[in-house]
Amino acid sequence: MTTPRDNATGISSDLTRRRLMQIGGGGALALSMGGLLSACGSDSDSGGTSGGGTPTPGGTLRVGATSGGDTDSIDAQNSLTTVDFIRAGALFEQLMIMDPKTGQPTPVLAESVEPNKDATEWTISLRSGVTFHDGKPFEAKDVLYSLKRIEKNEFPGLINLGPIDLKASKAVDAQTVLLKFKSSYAILPDALAGSFTIRMVPVGYDPKTPVGTGPFKYKSFSPGARSTFVRNENYWQEGKPYLDALTVINFADETAQVNALQAGQVDLIDQLSYTSIAPVESTGGKIMTSETAAFVPMYMRTDKAPFSDVRVRQALRLSVNREEYNAQIFGGKGTIGNDIFGAIDPEYKEIPQREQDIEQAKSLLKAAGQSDLRISLYAAATGPGAEAGAAVFATQAKEAGITVKVVKQPATQYWAQSYAKVPFGLSFWNVSSYLVESGQGVTKGAPYNEIQQTNAKWQGLYDEALKTVDTAARGELVKQLMTFDHNQGGYIIPVNFPTIEGMSSKVNGVRQDLSGFPMNGSNGLQDIWIQS
């Protein structure tokens, strides 16, 4: 297959259209998530951040990023790949983001997001003193325009807006927005925080000459090659960003990234495997490792044989040795998965951890008439450890008498021809709460319904949970939904992968972040600095 060339590096660059990078996350409203996911780092980390001391202003950060290609996007609300999200984080901001340690919704452009008694109306008070790159003030009219643009274009963030009624919504004044909903929507703050595509743009926004409120301003963009951004001198966070400029360079693979960092051609590289830690540190570089709730699952379409038989699905799940999988793919730096969404929700811990049980898997297959099960798993570089993980799974499944043929495809071919079409494949999901993530992937009308689950009881519980304002009652519904998925669902999630980033010894301010996105979750580029 012919692949585009990186204009700067001359490196072949396969486009990895990780569409599920669009998926938003966040927790159910007011649920306590503190301490659920901790972050870890190598010895070169310092208190969860790369380097200490007083930040030094100035300098250009050169980022070597994977996953991009000739259809790269710089649209604020329609990012597709990791490198798209880095660019979006430089230029644009959200009303709320997820706290990097707890996942709690944290105000950014919004100062507060408050519901009425039944959560059919939400009042958003905006941060004062924020301006766009062109000097115009950020106001309520811009919020409404941003949301209407998402609705008009049916961008991925639309599903996270729930039953919103934008025609009835209004600007109360320049700093206050009243959002109205057709029915109760109890999880709006978490949906706003977790959907990385609900970013704010000005009225009349033109994606060809992008203007936002972010820490950097647009200078140039060459899809599949590189992007350049310069400091927003009027950024609302005083003294930030520290960098004068940010350059994002596309790389085809991890080997090329590491080589470029070692040669001093770039300053920071993303989405590394654990095997790259030693090479980076051996030449004086630093590593930042974060535990996350993000994952690369194997999905099983429940409407296609043999996966339409729940006994087959359960047998496949029981064939996985998760500790071994984690050790082989992530050097033990990931966290064990449990085949369900919502690892940042308190209810997640209440679901029994699934462990390998080969005899039970064989028994289920025999009962299903599938003792000699032969299946094909379609695989591509959908996320960290994807292809290697498919191979490990195939080896482990042999213990239960299951023959898994791993069909590897280039990422471009996989996303275009196989994803969600083949009965058994891979995908990619970043951090989400159960309700928000299920809205993207399982519920009726979900844009990424990979498993094609249709169950009236499940749907009824889900709809009720979205309307339930009481957090304890909503949590009980979430637990029931998780239990259903654990028993009957169509996902195999062996591990929540770690985010591993490598950088020059002079790069500071890169923090641990549970989102699964590199560079401070793509929402904290203003905090990174280079030691002069």
Order of alpha helices (4+ residues) and beta strands (2+ residues): beta-alpha-beta-beta-beta-beta-alpha-beta-beta-alpha-beta-beta-beta-alpha-beta-alpha-beta-beta-alpha-alpha-beta-alpha-beta-alpha-beta-beta-alpha-alpha-alpha-beta-beta-beta-beta-alpha-beta
